[in-house]
Amino acid sequence: MAMLKSYFKIALRNLLKHKLYSLINISGLALGIAGSTLMLLFILDELSYERHHEKAERIYAVFNHWNFGNYEATGETIAPAMAPALKEEYPEIAAAVRCWRWSRPLVIYQNKRFYEDRFVFTDPEVFDVFTFSFIAGNPQTALREPYAVVLTSTAAQKYFGNENPVGKRISFWDNADASVLRSRAFNGNAFDLTVTGVVQDFPHNSNLEFDFLASFSTFGDAYQKEMWSTGPVTYLLLNAGASAQALEAKLPPFVEQHIGSELQRAGQQAKLFLVPLKEIRQYFFGGMAYIFALAALAVLILVIGSINFMNLATARSAHRAKEVGVRKVAGARRRQLVVQFLGESIVMAFAALPIALVLVELALPEFNAMIEKRLALDIFQNAPLILGLLAMIFLTGIIAGSYPALFLSKFQAENVLKGSFAPGKRSRIYRVLTVFQFAVAVILLIAVAVLQEQMEYARTKNLGFDKDQIVVIPNWRTEFIQKNYAAFRNTVLQNPRIIGATVTAHYPGYAASNETYTPEGSEEKIRFDAQWGDHDFLKTFGFQLIAGRDFSRELQTDAGEAVIINETAVERLGCSSTAEAIGKRLNENVTIVGVVKDFHIFSLHQQIAPAAIRLVPTDRLPDWWNNYFVALKIQPAQVAQTIDDLKRTWESFFPNRPFVYSFLDDQFARFYEAEQIAGKLTSIFSILTIVIACLGLFGLAAYTTERRTKEIGIRKVLGSSVSNIVALLFKEFVKLVLIANVIAWPIAYFALNQFLQVYAYRISINWLTFVVVGASTFLLALLTVSTQALKAALANPVEALRYE
């Protein structure tokens, strides 16, 4: 203990004796620890998903994977009848629960009415499978009967305030396919639900996002027996000791038994597989690989922050050489010296910790907004965070102090005490480490630039239609459109800032209907991404018609017998030209009447597939679909005023329905949310890395000018100019930055070229990006070194010659 106390005193004395270098070291370590702490918070949050469920280890989601020709898709929804069938046929399943998130129903209680995004129909066993905290109601009976609903505390407060909601009724207005519901109330698509319970809100780190849990038995019996169409997410609770792998091996015969004939008839293949509840989050982000990548990034930031300490400690080793020699003569062993120097670096890391935590606290609001999370620095309520921070401190201390400790401890006492030892001339490790720092910074800066270029390309690319200034109003049912749309359309189009309107069921940026067509004279079934819209669909969205005609109001047969296809479909049908495709028949009764230029329905990650546009005239909407949207094309000027006008018009027509809208370009932007977050994170850490690297460069420049003070004085006496001295000092550091760029450029090019392969439509990496980043780091290095170089060059040579 006395020895440790001695080491601590020595470390503290050295820290206070060399204030400039201590400040540089602590600043670099603080920035590195702060960046790694943000990453640690992110990782802990990702790994905490679903950990609050007591039976989480035994819960699995049933996913499906199917293919049709060259098209493959994986989803988390299966047919509603599969859950009870699985439970009945496999005794290792303790419970099977269906959760179906409904599409934005309108919920009404007295004068309060809101479209809800988190409305879920589920089975009563949900409370046996997942862990809930009931505030009111009985979990055993809450969802046993149809037309029952359990609210979260947030939803209860929103609709009922401080009243007890249990026993009260809310009205549910459906905006999707009402044919699957038991309609009983005053409108075919509306019914009342009785509140039977209130539960605590789930934590944010859960995939089960809901504010309302309604009984699944509200659906009609016919739908609950449906084994083909998909809808709910199904979760299985396995019995203790049951093997998920063994159960998964039994699923292919289950699929064959229940839907094998339908799959064969449709020319499709499908399989079911299990995903552990706690791994669902990682599944959608590429498994644990991205967690390991984030952890590697956190360690990399620590290493970058530690390099400054390593560099300065190694470069200034001559100042402590005599101390090492005296200690060795006094009997200190090399192991003791290593422990001492490692202890000093750990003390330095602990000194940097409070500063790092302050930086994290200051950065968290912006960081949370950027990554759309709710991370908090609850140190004393988060044991994994405390352990992570302690591990980080000791890891930082060991990384930062390992090389200096080994380097200093190997000095030979006799050489040091004779004054014949000059480590600064032999050790050049700091050059390698400086090059490493700047190379990492350059790679990250290039990555940020390339990612931004790809995002800008996605934003500005011609998608085959005009996504800008299109306002989408959801939640139009068939009856609602037939009664109100014509008058509403005529009114809004009287506004000179609104230049187009259309009704659509599937549109670019939202969804496509998966349809198959068999060309005339062929038995091949070709899959099409179908879009549905009325007669104004092409004009409002700005599709480019390149052959044939648009849908005609004069031809009523267009509604069921006409289709407009894209260029990719023309090629897929084997037509030599777009003109040849016109008049070609599909599925015996469908005729191609027009061809539009290829257009993107989804993100640039996906190759454009054969697409079909079908007509759904507003006066003859099909009775088998009941969820439509109205899209309005507006002028780019005075957008806010136009939205206000629309809101007033809406409220005059539909005073009991909230006005909800979105912009189509925002819907396309959401396709790239993951890339946007990755770009922001990379930007943060690239800036962090370059700041740390510049701090280290500043420290090395300060030490170099200090070490060469007498040499500079002699040069000035012999006639060297200020510019000569500055150039002399610049030369060494500029060379290191140039080497860093030479190393970083090919690595960045290869890595980013591989990354861009995930996009079917992507940019070509521009060499100018590398030049700009290289020039920027070069300029930063010059500015960093310049203060010390000018200070040394302008110093009085007499004072320099007196310097020891």
N, C-alpha and C positions, 0 to 999 in steps of 0.2 A: 504493500500500500504506500509506504514511504517513497519507493522508487517511482510509482505512478504519479504521486504528488510532485516529485521532483521533475518528472517529464512534463507535467502540466505547467509548472512554473516556467520551465525553459521555453516551452511553446508559446506561452503568453508573453514572455520577455521578448522573444524574437518577433512576435506579431506586432508589439508596440514599438519596437526599435526601428523597424523598416516599414513605416506607415504607408508609403506609396505602394510598395509591392504587396503589402498585406491587403490594402484596399482593392487592388487589381485582382488578387487571388480570391478574396471573399466575394467580390462582385461577380466574377466568372462562375464561382461555385454556386452562388445564390441564384443566378439566372439558370444554370443547369439544373439545380434542384427544383426550382419553380416550374420549369418546363416539364420535368419528369413527374412532378407531383400532379400537374394537370393531366398528364397521360395516365398516371396511377388512378386518379379519381374516375377518369373515363373507363378504364379497364374494370375497376371494381364495380362500377355501375352496370356495365355490360354483363359481367359474370353474376350479378345479383338477381337477374331476371328469374322470376318464379321461385326463388329460394324460400319465400315466406309460406309456401304451401307445405303442410306437415307430411303429406304423402307424395311429394314431388318426385321422389326417386322411383315411384311405381306408376307414374302417369305418362302416357304416350299419346301423341296425336297421330291419326291415320291420314297419311298423305297419298296422293295418287299420281302416277306417271303414265301418260298415254302418248301414243304416236299414231299418225295417220300419214302414210307415205313418208315424205321427207320432213314432215312437221312433227315436232315433239314438244310436250309441255308438261310441267310439274305443277301441281296445285295442292292446296290444303283442304279442299272441300270434296266430299263424297256424297253419294245418294242418301236421302234421309232414312230409308229403310235398312241401310247397312248396319247402323249402330245396334238396333235390337237384334238383328240376325247374328251379328258377331257375338253378342252377349249370350244368345241362346245356344249357339253351336260350339263355343269354346269355353270350357269350365274354368280355364285359368284367368278369365276376365271377370273381375269382381263387379265392375259397373261400366256402362258405356253412356256417354253424355254427348248430345248434339248442341252446338252453339251456332245460331244463324244470326248474323248481324243484318238487320233490315235496312233498306235503303231510304234513309232520311224521312221517316214518317213525321207527320205533323201531330204533335201531342198538345192537347188542350185541357186546361182546368180553369173553369170560370173565364176570367178575361185574360188569362195567360196562355200564349200559344207560341210554340217554338218547333222548328224542324230539328230533329235530334239525330246526331251522327252515331250515337253509342247505344242503340236500341237492339237488344239481343233476345231472341226466343231460345229457350233452353229446356232441358228436362229437369224434373224435380231432384234427380240424383246429383245434380251439380253441386249441391251443398255437402254431399258425402264425399265427392271426389276432390273438390278444391276447398281451401280453408277460408271461411268467411267469418267476420265478426258481426253478429246480429245486434242491432240496436233495439229493434222492435220486430215482433212476429216470431213464428215457430219454423225453423228450417225443415222440419219433418213434414209439414203440411203446406208450406208457403206456395208451392207451385204444383200441388197435386191436382188441382182443378183447372179447367180451361178458363181463359179470361182473367187470370191472376197475374200480378206484376209485383216485383220487388224492386225498390228504388235504392240507389246509393244515398248517403247523407247529403251529398251535393245536390242531387236531383230533388230530394225531398225539400230541402231549403229553397230551391229555385221555384218550386210550384206551390209549396204549402207554408213557407215561412216557418214560424215556430209552432204551427198546428201539428197535431198527431195525424199523419196521413193514413194510418192503417184503417181500412174499412171504407175509405173514400174512393171515388171513381175518377179516372182520367179517360179522356177520349183519345182514341188512336185512329188517325186518318191515314189509310194506306196509300202509298204512291207507287206501288209496284203491282205485281200480278195478283189481283184479288181472287183469282179462281182457286188458289190454294188455301184461302181462308174461309172459315165458317162465318159468313157475313150475317150479322144479326142486328141490328140497331137501325138508326134512321137513314143511313145511306149505305149503298151496296159496298162501299169500300171503307166504312167506318164502324167502330164498335167501342164499347166501354170496357175498361180493364179495372178490376178492383185491386187496390193496393193491399198486399198481405204481409209486407215486411219492409224493413229498412236495414241496410247493412253499411258498415264503414266503407269508405272509398278504398279501392285497391291501391296499393302503392304504384307510383308511376312506372316502376320497372316490372311491368307485367304485359304480356301479349293479350291478356283477357281484358280488353278495354270496354267498359260498359257503364251506363248510368241507369239502365232499365233492364231487368231480367224478367221476361214474360214467359208464361207456360207454353211449352211446345205443343201441348195438346190442343191449343187454340186452333192449330191447323186441322184441316179436315182429315178424316181417316184415310181417304183415298190417297192424299198426298203423302201421308206418313208411310204408306206401303210402296211408294215410288222407289224403284231400284235402279233407275237409269239416269234421270236428271240429277245434277249436283246442286248443292245449296249450303248445307251446314258444315262446319268444322266438327269433326268427331274426335273425342278424347276417350281413351280407355284407361281404367284403373285396374292394374293387374293384381292378382293375389300375391301375398308375400311369398317370395321364393320362386315365383313364376318367371320363366325365361322369355324375354321379349324376342330374342333371336329365334327361339323355337316356335313361337307364335307366328312370327313373320314368315317363316318357312311354310306355314299352313295356308297363307293367304292366296297364293295362285289358284289352288283348287276352289277356294271360296269364290273368287272372281269368275272362274269358269262355270261354276255351278249356277250362279245367280244372273250373270249378264253375258255369259260366253256367246250365246246365240245372237244377242243384239250387237256385240262387238264384231262378230263375223259378218253380219248383215251390213254393218256400217263400214266394213273394211278397216277397222281400228284394232289396236292392241292396248291393253291397260294392265297395270299392276298396282297393288297397294303395298305400302311400306310404312314402318313405324319410325317416328322421330321422338326422342325423349323430350319431355316438357321443358327441361332446363336447357336443352340445346336448340330449341326452335329459333330463338333469336339469332344464334350463331349460324344456323342452317341458312337463313336468308342472306347472311353476309359472307358466306363462303366457309362455314365451319370455324374451327378454332384458329385457322391460319391467320385471320385478320387480328385476333387477340395477340398471337405471338408476334405479328408484325408491329403492333402498337407497343408491346413490351420491348421489342428490339429497338424501336425508335426512342423509348424512354431511356434505355441503357445508353444508346448512342448520344443522347443529349447530355447525360451524366459524364460520359467520356469526353465530349467536347468541352464541357465546363471544367473538367479536371485537368485538361491538357495545359491550361495556363499555369496552374500550380506546378505541374511537372516541369514545364519549360523553364519557369523562373527559378525554381529550386535547383534544377540541374545547371542552368547557366550561371547562377550565382554561387555554385558549389565552392569556389575558391575562398569565399568569405567565411565558410564554415570548416574549411580543411584543417585549420590549426586546432579548432575545437575537437575535431575527430581524432587528430594526432595525440592531443593531451589525454583524451579519454582512453585511447588505446594503451598509452604508456601507463595510465593509472590502473589498467587491468580490465577495462571494458571489453567484452567480447563482441564479435560482429552481430550476433543475434540481439544483444541488448541495444546496440546502436540502431538496428533495423526497427525494433519495437519503439524506440524513442522517436525516430523520424516518422514512422507510421502514426504514432500517437499525436504528433504535431499536426499531421494532415487531417486526422479525425477531429482534433480540436478546431481546426480551421473550418471543417465542414459543419460542426455544431455551431460555430459562430455565424456561418452563412445561413443556417436554418431559419432563424426568426425573420431575417430579411426576405428569404424565399417565401415564407408563409404569408408575409404582408403582400408581396407581389402577387401571390396566388389569389388572395382575398380580393385584391384590387382588380385582378383580371377576370375573376369568375363571372360577374354579370355579363360582360361582353362575350366571354367564352361560351357561356350557356346559351345566349341568344344565337350565337354562331352555329352551334351544334344541336340546338333545340333539345337541350336536356335541363335538368334541375339539379346539378351537382352542388354540393355544399361541403365546406371544410369543417365538418363536425368531428374534430380530432378526438375529443374525449367520449364520443358516443359511437365511435367506429373503430373497433379493435383491429380489423384488417388494415385500416389506414395507418394506425399507430405503428403496427408491425412493419408496414411498407415503408414508412418514413424512417424508422430506425434502420431497417435494412439498407435503405437508400443512403443514409448518412455513413454507415460503416463501409458500404460498397464504394461510395465517393472517396472516403478517406483512403481506402486501400488502393483504388485505381490511381488517385492523385499522388499518393505517397510511395507507391511500390517502387517505381524506378528510382526516384531520388534517394529513397532509403537504401536500396541495394547499391546504388552508385556511390553515395557518400561513405557507406560503411566499408567499402573495399579499399579505401585510401590506405597506403602504407605509412605508418607513423613516422619512420625515419626520413622518408622523402619529404613528407609535409613539414616536419619540424626543421629540416635543413633548408627549406624554402625552394627545393628543386622540383616541386610538383606544380604543374600548371594544367588543371583539368579542362579549362576553357578552350585550350588549343586542341584537345583530343576528342572532346565530346561534342558531337554535332546532332545528337538525337533531337534537340529542340527544333532543328530545321525540318526533320521528318514529320514531327508532330504538328508544326505550323502548316506545312503543306497539307497534311491530313485534314486539319480544321478547315482550311480554305477550300479544299476539294469537296468536302461534304457540303459546305455553304453554296458552292457553285452548282453542284448537282441539284440541291433543293431549289435554288433560285431558277434554274433552267426548267425544273419540273413545274414550278408555279407558272412560269411564262407559257409553257406548252399547254398545260391544262387550261389556262385562261384562253388561249387561242382556240382550243377545241370547243370550249364552252361558247365562245363568241361565234365560232363556226356554226354550232348547233342553234344559236339564237338567230343568226342572220341567214342561214341556208334557205334557199327556195324549197319549200316543202311540197310544192305542187299545188298549193292553194295559199290563201292569205289568212294567216292566223291572227294578225294584229287587228285591234279594235273590234273584236267579236265578243259580245256579251252573251253569256249563256244563263238562261233562267230555268232551273230544274223543276221537277215535281208537277208535271202536267199529266193528268190521267185522260183516258179516252173521252169519257163523258164531259170532262172539264173543257177539253179542246173543242169538241163539237158544239158546245153551248157558247163558249166565250172567245175562242181564238180569233175568228174573223173580225169581230168588232174591235178586239184589242189590237190586232195587227193594223187595221185601218187607222186607228187613233194614233198609234206610235209613229206610223209612217208619215203622218202629217207634220211631224217634227223634222225640220230640214237637216238636223244633225244625225238622224237615223235613216240609213239609206238601203236597208235590206232586212228581211225577216223570213225565217223558215222554221218549220217543225221538223225535229229529227229524233230518232230513237238511238242510233249509233252514229257517232261523228268522230273525226280525227282528234286525237288527244284524250278521248274518253274510252271507247271500246269498239270492238268489231264483232259482228255475229259470224260464227264459224259455220259456213255453208258449203255444201258440195254440189258440183254440177258435173253432168256427164255430157260431153260434146256430141253433137249429132254424128252418127256413123262410128262411134267409139264406145267401148265399154269401160274406159278409164274414168275413175272418179277423181276430180280435181278439187282441192280445197281452196275456197276463196274467203278473204276477209271482207265481209259485207258491211256496207254503210246504208242506212235507211234515212230518207228525207222526203220532203214534199216537193212540189214543182219548183220552188225557189231555192232548193238546196244547193245546186251547183252555182247559181249566181251569187247567193249570199256568202258562201265560203270562197268564192273566187277560183273554182276548179277551171282548168284550161281544157276546153273541148277541142280535140284535134281531128276528129272524124265523126261523121254521123250527126245526130241531133240530140237535143235535150228532151226531157220528158214533156209531153204535150197535154195541155188541159182539154184539147179537142178529142183526144183518144183515150177513152175510159179503160181500154184494155192494157194501157201502159202500167196500170197498178199491179197487175199480176203477171203480165207476159213480156214486159220490157226490162232490159238491164243495160247499164252503162258500165264498161270495164276499163281497166287501166292498161298501160303499155305492156307491163309484165305479164298480164293475163293474155294479151294478144300473142306474145312470144310463147307462153305456156301452151296455148291452144294450137300452136304450129302454123299460125298465119304468117304469110310473108310480108304483109303490110297491114296497117290499121284499116284501110279501106276494105281489105279482104274479110276482116272480122265482122264488118257490118252485115247484118242479116243472118249471121250464123246462129243456129239454134242450140240451146242448152236445155237439158232435162225435158226434151220434147216440146214443152209449151212455153219456153222462155227464149226470147230473141234479143240478140245484141243490137241495140239501136244507136249506140254512141261509144266513143273511146275518149278518155281524158288522159292527160299526161300523168305519169307516175306520181303518186303522192304518199306522204308518210302519215300513217295512222298512229304509229307509236314512236319511240325514240330512235335516234340514229344508231343505237346498238343493234337494231334489227334490220335485216334485209327486207326491202319492199317485196311483198308477196302478191300473187294475183288478187285483185280486188274487184268487187262488184258493188255498184250503187243501185239500190232498189227504191222504187217509188212507194211512198205511203201518203196518199192524198188525205188532207185533213177532213174531208167530208165522208171518207170511206175508210177509216182506220181499221186494221184487222182486230178482231175480237180476242185474239190470243196474245196480245201484248198491251201493256197498260202503263208504261213508264216512258214519258216523252220529255223533250227539252225544247225550248224556244231559243233560237240563236238570232241575235240582232247585230247587224253590221252598222257601226257608228263612225262618224267623222273623227279624225284624230284631234281636232281642235275642241277645246272646252269639254273635255271628257267628264269632269266632275259635274258640270252643269247638266250634261246629257243624262248622267245617272240620276241626278236629283229629279229631272223631268220624268224619267222612267218610273222612279219610285212614286211620284205623285199620281201618275197614270195608273200604276198598279193598284195603289190604295183606293183610287176611285172605282176601279172595277172589282177588286177583291179585298174589301176592308177587313175581312176576317183571316186573311192569309198573310204571313210575314213576307216581305220582299227579300228574296235571296238571289244572289247572282254571283257569277265568277267571270273572269276574263280567260279566253282560250289560251292566250300566250302564257298565262300563269300556270295553266294545266300542263302545257308542254314543259315549262320550266321545272315542274315537279318530277319529271322523268330523270332529271339530273341532280336531284337533291344530294345523293351520296357523293357524287363528284364535287358538288359545290362545297360540301362539308370537308371532303378530303383536301380540296384546294385551299380552303381557309386554314385548316390545320397545318398544311405544308407551308403556307405563307407565314404563319406565326413562328413555326420552328425554323424556317429559313432565316427570318429576321433575327431570331434569337441566336442562331448559330453564327451569323455574320457579326452580330454585336459582340458575342463572346470572343470570336476570332480576332476582331479589331482590338478588344481589350488586351488580349494576349500579345498582339503585335505591338501595341503601345508600351506594354511592360518590357518587352524585349528591346524595343527601341530605346527606352529610358535606360535599361541596363547597358546596352551597347555604347550609348553616348557616355555614360558614366565610366565604363571600362576604358574607353578610348579618349578620355578627356585630355590626357597629357599628349597623346599622339596628335590630336586635333590642334592643340596649342602649338606644337612644333611645326605642323604644316602651315599654320597661319603666319608664324614668324618667318618661315621660308618663302612666303609669298602666295600661298593658296588663297583663292577668293572664297567668298561665302558660297557662291554657286558650286565651286569645286568641292567644298566640304559637304554641302547638302547632297550632291550627286554621289559622293563617296558613301554616305550613310544610306541613301536610297537604294543603292545598287544591290546590296545583299537582300533586302526585304522584297524588293520588286521581283527579283529572280525567283524567290519562293512562291510568290503569288502566280507568276507565269507558269511555273512547274505544276502548281495545283490545278490550273486551268487545263494544261495539257493532259493531265491524268483524268480530270473530271469529265471533259467533253465526250470521249468515246464511251465512258461508262453511262453517262446521262443519255446519250443517243440510243444506245442499245436498250437500256431499261425502259425509256419512254416509247421507243418503237414497239416494244413488246406490249406495253400498257395500252397503246392505241389500237391494238388488234381486237380489243373487245368491242370496238365500234365498227359496224359495217360501213359507215360513211365517216371518214376521218380526214384530218389535215395531213399534209406532208410536213415533216419537221423542217423548219427554216434555219439555215445556217446563221442567218442574221441574229437570231435569238441568242445563239452561243456568243457571238461577237459582242452584243450589247451587254450580256451578263458578265463576260470576261472584262470588258472595258469598265464596267461599273465596279467590280471588285478591285481592279487595278487602281481606279481613282480613289476608292475608299482606303486602300492600303497607303497610297500617297498622302492622303489627308491625315491618316492616323499617325504616320511616321513624321510628317512635316513639322509638327509642333516641337518634337524633341530634336529633330535635325536642325531646325532654325535656331533653337535655343543654344545648341552646342556651337553652331557656326558663328553666331553673333557674340559668344562669350569672350571676355577679355582674355587674350592668350597668356598674359602674366599670371592671372589667377589659375589658368589651366595648367601652367608649368609647375605651380606650387601644389597642385592637387595630388593627394596620396590615396 
